[in-house]
């Protein structure tokens, strides 16, 4: 089983650059940059989801794949936090996420559900979830009986 590698350090560095200085940008420009970054993350994530036989996961490979899922979730959340994370005073002139940003987050969580379902089964979890919450982004959860 090949499985996911997660985002490389090079990807992690390069994807944050376009939104590093976004805090002082107008809301529309900040959200436009975030959308572009989330699109790029999605393309890379799709590439990392190479055809795999997710039923072949054992405990060791499931833990490795869970780490890759968590790394993708953290990259997504880092991008979201650059634009929406709380600051005092709140620096955005609009409330909440743009609809287009929310749609991209749902698309990304859908991509992560494919391997997460297999990981949960291999690790004997009785439930799994990917939560989308404002303002931080996404989080991955597994629970056991």
Secondary structure, 3 states (H helix, E strand, C coil): CCCCCCCCHHHHHHHHHCCCCHHHCCHHHHHHHHHHHHHHHHHHHHHHCCCCCHHHCCHHHHHHHHHHHHHHHHHHHHHHHHHHCCCCCCCCCCCCCCHHHHHHHHHHHHHHHHHHHHHHHHHCCCEEEEEEECCCEEEEEEECC
